[in-house]
Amino acid sequence: MSKRTDVSKMGSGDRVVYSEFGNYGNSEAVKRPIAELPPNQQNLRVQASRKGRKGKTVTVITGFQAKPETLVDLLKKLKTQCGAGGTVKENEIEIQGDHAQKLVQILIQMGYKAKVSGG
């Protein structure tokens, strides 16, 4: 019999040995607050893109300074208006298909400052 310790019997590996900023499990304390600006103070860029999407066109709206909950509500409205799918990724809204002109008009009606970016 060997005196080696079985690695699988040791803990799950989630034990914190050292943490410089105090409570390890409290990620809310370290997270930065997002300043929620009113729609008329946000400068949005709407751009149709195919890069990294296997040739599929996606309309990307960038420049938001809002909470994720606000973006999810706005996404739902925009998807309904365009009749397409979409998602929120890293403070950007992606709508499937090329809807740049339509989305700019919808966003302007909602009070946002929006313009088409790119060609």
Secondary structure, DSSP 8 states (H G I E B T S, - for coil): ------GGGS--S---S--TTS-TT-GGGTS-------GGG-EEEEEEE-TTTTT--EEEEE---S-HHHHHHHHHHHHHHHT--EEEETTEEEEES--HHHHHHHHHHTT-EEEE---
